Amino acid sequence: MTSSVTSVNGSGPNGAAAGAATGTAAGAAGVGGVSGLTMNDFLTLMTAQLKNQDPLNPTDSNQFLNQLSALSTVQGISQLNASVGTLSTSMLASQALSSASLVGHTVLAPANSASYSAGGTLSGAVQVPTGATAAVVAITDSAGVVVQQMAVPTGAGLQAFSWDGRLANGAAAPSGTYGVAAIAEVGGKSEAINTSIQGTVSSVTLTASGTGATLNTPQLGPVALGTVQQIQ
């Protein structure tokens, strides 16, 4: 009996292997050790530990419960990661289908410039603050020169505007990129306000990183779906 116990404790070849198994299983219960093991590996180590433990000095029950808890945590995290991955794939597929249906629709998105085609219109909206007594939208050419101005309603919130492509002198504006800026009078002071412009969706691009869909428009270029304020 004495020699058997001595062997299990690690004085002989078999005892050394048993001690190593016990130490490895106990160490695997730590966060760093568990992260590199599969559930089957963990169970194998724990079984080896139980088979080779010293009968006169068995594994502490609290340590055993801690190892079981670690195993449960690892398994739960693994299952959660798999579920989240499946959900993410499903959401991206759903977003792809819904985004494709926007082709041909007009969207409103934050912007301060847009591509204009001669003979068309350039429409959008400005965010008028509460208490505004006046609000004006200015259209500028590529050199930053104001070519047209128009007043918008002073009600708080998004207020629409539309430029028919006519310059201040009545001539038709040529095709090109035009800037849009807006100013509101609040409490006797002028302040710049946010502008949004409409664009027609010509196609949809799904990013490789899975961060969402991008709507491609001739007027605004690429527009992130998450920034769209209105869809018509």
C-alpha positions in Angstrom: 0.0 0.0 0.0 2.8 2.4 0.9 4.6 1.9 -2.4 1.3 2.3 -4.3 0.6 5.6 -2.7 4.1 6.8 -3.2 3.9 6.0 -6.9 0.7 7.9 -7.3 2.1 11.0 -5.6 4.7 11.2 -8.4 7.9 9.3 -7.2 7.6 6.7 -10.0 7.1 7.0 -13.8 3.3 6.5 -13.5 3.0 8.9 -10.6 4.8 11.6 -12.6 2.3 11.2 -15.5 -0.6 11.3 -13.1 0.7 14.4 -11.4 1.2 16.0 -14.7 -2.4 15.2 -15.7 -3.7 16.5 -12.5 -1.7 19.7 -12.8 -2.7 20.2 -16.4 -6.4 19.8 -15.7 -6.2 22.1 -12.7 -4.3 24.7 -14.8 -6.8 24.4 -17.6 -9.5 25.7 -15.3 -7.9 29.1 -15.6 -9.1 31.5 -18.2 -6.0 31.4 -20.3 -5.8 27.6 -20.3 -9.5 27.0 -21.1 -9.5 29.3 -24.1 -7.2 26.9 -26.0 -9.0 23.7 -25.3 -12.0 22.0 -26.8 -14.8 20.6 -24.6 -13.5 17.0 -25.4 -10.0 17.9 -24.4 -11.2 19.4 -21.2 -13.3 16.3 -20.3 -10.3 14.0 -21.1 -8.0 15.9 -18.8 -10.6 15.9 -16.0 -11.2 12.1 -16.4 -7.5 11.5 -16.2 -7.3 13.6 -13.1 -10.0 11.6 -11.4 -8.5 8.3 -12.3 -5.1 9.2 -11.1 -5.8 11.2 -8.0 -4.2 10.2 -4.7 -6.9 8.1 -2.8 -5.5 9.5 0.5 -5.6 13.0 -0.8 -8.4 13.3 -3.4 -9.1 16.4 -5.5 -10.6 19.2 -3.5 -14.4 19.4 -4.3 -14.3 23.1 -4.7 -11.5 22.9 -7.3 -13.5 20.2 -9.1 -16.6 22.4 -9.1 -14.6 25.4 -10.4 -13.3 23.3 -13.3 -16.9 22.2 -14.1 -18.0 25.8 -14.0 -15.1 26.8 -16.4 -16.1 24.0 -18.8 -19.7 25.2 -18.8 -18.6 28.8 -19.4 -16.4 27.8 -22.4 -19.2 25.7 -23.9 -21.7 28.6 -23.4 -19.4 31.1 -25.0 -18.8 28.8 -28.0 -22.5 28.3 -28.5 -23.2 32.0 -28.1 -20.5 32.9 -30.8 -22.0 30.4 -33.2 -25.5 31.8 -32.6 -24.4 35.4 -33.1 -22.6 34.4 -36.3 -25.7 32.8 -37.7 -27.8 35.8 -36.7 -25.3 38.2 -38.3 -25.4 36.3 -41.6 -29.2 36.2 -41.6 -29.4 40.0 -40.9 -26.9 40.8 -43.7 -28.9 38.6 -46.1 -32.1 40.3 -45.1 -30.5 43.7 -45.5 -29.3 42.8 -48.9 -32.8 41.9 -50.1 -34.4 45.0 -48.5 -31.7 47.3 -49.9 -32.0 46.0 -53.4 -35.7 47.1 -53.4 -34.5 50.7 -53.0 -33.1 50.8 -56.5 -35.0 53.5 -58.4 -36.2 55.2 -55.2 -35.2 58.7 -54.0 -33.4 59.0 -50.7 -32.6 62.0 -48.5 -29.2 62.0 -46.8 -26.9 64.5 -45.2 -24.8 66.3 -47.8 -23.5 69.8 -48.6 -22.9 69.3 -52.4 -24.3 67.3 -55.2 -23.9 66.6 -58.9 -26.5 68.5 -61.0 -27.6 67.7 -64.5 -28.7 70.7 -66.7 -32.4 70.9 -67.1 -33.1 69.0 -63.9 -33.7 70.0 -60.3 -31.7 69.7 -57.1 -33.9 69.0 -54.1 -33.3 68.5 -50.4 -34.1 69.7 -46.9 -32.6 71.7 -44.1 -32.8 71.2 -40.3 -34.5 74.4 -39.1 -33.9 75.0 -35.3 -36.7 76.0 -32.9 -37.2 79.7 -32.7 -35.9 80.5 -36.2 -37.4 83.7 -37.7 -35.9 83.2 -41.1 -34.0 80.4 -43.0 -32.3 80.7 -46.4 -30.6 78.1 -48.6 -27.7 79.2 -50.9 -26.6 77.3 -54.0 -22.9 77.8 -54.9 -20.9 76.8 -58.0 -17.6 75.0 -58.0 -15.8 78.2 -57.2 -17.9 78.9 -54.1 -19.9 81.7 -55.7 -23.5 82.0 -54.7 -25.6 81.5 -57.9 -29.1 81.3 -56.3 -30.8 81.7 -52.9 -34.2 80.6 -51.7 -36.2 81.0 -48.4 -37.6 78.0 -46.6 -40.3 77.7 -44.0 -39.2 78.5 -40.4 -41.0 75.7 -38.7 -38.7 73.6 -36.5 -37.5 70.4 -38.1 -36.7 69.3 -41.7 -38.0 71.8 -44.2 -37.8 71.0 -47.9 -36.3 73.1 -50.7 -36.0 72.6 -54.5 -33.7 74.4 -57.0 -35.0 74.4 -60.5 -31.5 75.0 -62.0 -32.0 78.7 -62.7 -29.3 81.1 -61.8 -29.9 84.5 -60.1 -29.9 86.2 -63.5 -32.5 83.8 -64.9 -30.1 81.8 -67.1 -30.0 78.0 -66.9 -27.2 76.5 -64.9 -24.8 74.1 -66.6 -24.2 70.6 -65.4 -21.7 70.3 -62.6 -21.2 69.9 -58.9 -23.0 72.5 -56.8 -22.7 73.3 -53.1 -25.7 73.7 -50.7 -25.5 75.8 -47.5 -28.1 77.1 -45.2 -28.4 79.8 -42.6 -31.1 80.5 -40.0 -31.8 83.6 -37.9 -32.4 82.6 -34.3 -32.7 85.2 -31.6 -31.3 87.9 -33.9 -28.2 85.9 -34.7 -27.3 84.0 -37.8 -26.2 80.3 -37.5 -25.4 77.6 -40.1 -27.8 74.7 -40.2 -27.5 71.2 -41.5 -28.4 70.4 -45.1 -29.6 67.1 -46.7 -29.9 66.4 -50.4 -32.0 63.9 -52.4 -30.4 61.3 -54.6 -31.8 58.5 -56.8 -30.6 55.0 -55.9 -29.0 53.4 -59.0 -27.4 50.3 -57.3 -26.6 48.8 -54.0 -23.2 47.7 -52.7 -22.7 45.2 -49.8 -19.4 45.9 -48.0 -17.0 43.0 -47.6 -16.6 43.8 -43.9 -20.3 43.2 -43.3 -20.9 46.7 -41.9 -24.0 47.3 -44.0 -25.2 48.3 -47.4 -24.1 51.3 -49.5 -26.6 53.0 -51.8 -25.0 54.4 -55.0 -26.6 57.6 -56.4 -25.6 59.8 -59.4 -26.2 63.0 -57.3 -24.5 62.2 -54.0 -22.2 59.2 -54.9 -22.1 56.4 -52.3 -24.5 56.8 -49.3 -24.4 54.6 -46.2 -27.8 53.1 -45.7 -27.7 54.0 -42.0 -27.5 57.7 -42.8 -30.6 57.9 -44.9 -33.3 60.2 -43.4 -36.1 59.7 -45.9 -37.1 57.3 -48.7 -39.5 58.1 -51.4 
